[in-house]
């Protein structure tokens, strides 16, 4: 259940684009065609799925205070958390280089379409944000980190795919001249972000059941309140009857 909840939360509720507005430069620049958006979105999913678990391992066994205790007691006091940004970015840059080599080898047309934005995944704030959110939210296990990486990537993929499909169709619409291009794209993105906010209550409520003793105590409080109200009403009625007499 925890894996399912984290998966859907990372896609719909904590969407990288619509909730935190990360990765907007690539989102706006490469969303003119659906085919190009699909290619970049798939690359982002791959990079997040690899880098978030790898950075989780680095964080757990190297960067956190006391993480080096597995080397011996004399290393337990070491704190390398100040290296988080450097280590995370190095891991991301390595994976992006791997993606670039694969895409260039198997899909030269997609490689040419993406252009400079493929290597720029290394400095895409959505990619680094996935690892930093993983660290700040203290994701407990490697499996959950992998789940979060894939879910975040899918969320970004759906965002760029949706805006690319809309931008392809909107070319044939009568958009006011002042809003053509990025203007109408920003407006649509804002409306889509508002729509995604409706998913905020999807996984809230009903997580914890009230304990029996807590329920009984609440019932007793309600009964006491009802008795006080009844007594007050009777007193008011008596006062009213005496006044009429």
Number of C-alpha atoms within 10 A of each C-alpha: 6 7 14 11 11 20 22 21 20 23 23 24 21 20 27 26 22 23 15 13 15 20 20 17 13 21 22 17 13 24 25 19 17 19 16 20 27 19 20 27 25 15 20 27 20 18 26 30 23 18 27 32 23 19 28 25 15 17 22 19 16 22 21 18 17 17 20 20 15 12 10 8 10 10 14 14 12 15 15 15 14 10 13 19 12 10 17 21 18 15 19 26 19 13 19 24 15 12 19 15 13 13 18 13 10 10 12 12 12 17 21 13 17 20 12 10 17 24 15 15 25 22 15 19 17 25 28 24 18 24 27 18 13 22 19 8 9 12 15 12 13 16 12 20 29 22 21 28 28 25 25 32 28 26 26 30 25 19 24 30 25 16 23 24 16 17 21 14 10 15 11 8 9 8 12 9 9 9 12 13 15 13 12 17 19 14 12 15 19 13 13 16 18 13 11 17 17 11 16 12 9 13 13 8 8 7 7 6 8 9 8 9 9 9 12 11 11 11 12 11 12 12 12 11 12 12 12 12 12 12 12 12 12 12 12 11 12 12 11 11 10 8 8 7 5
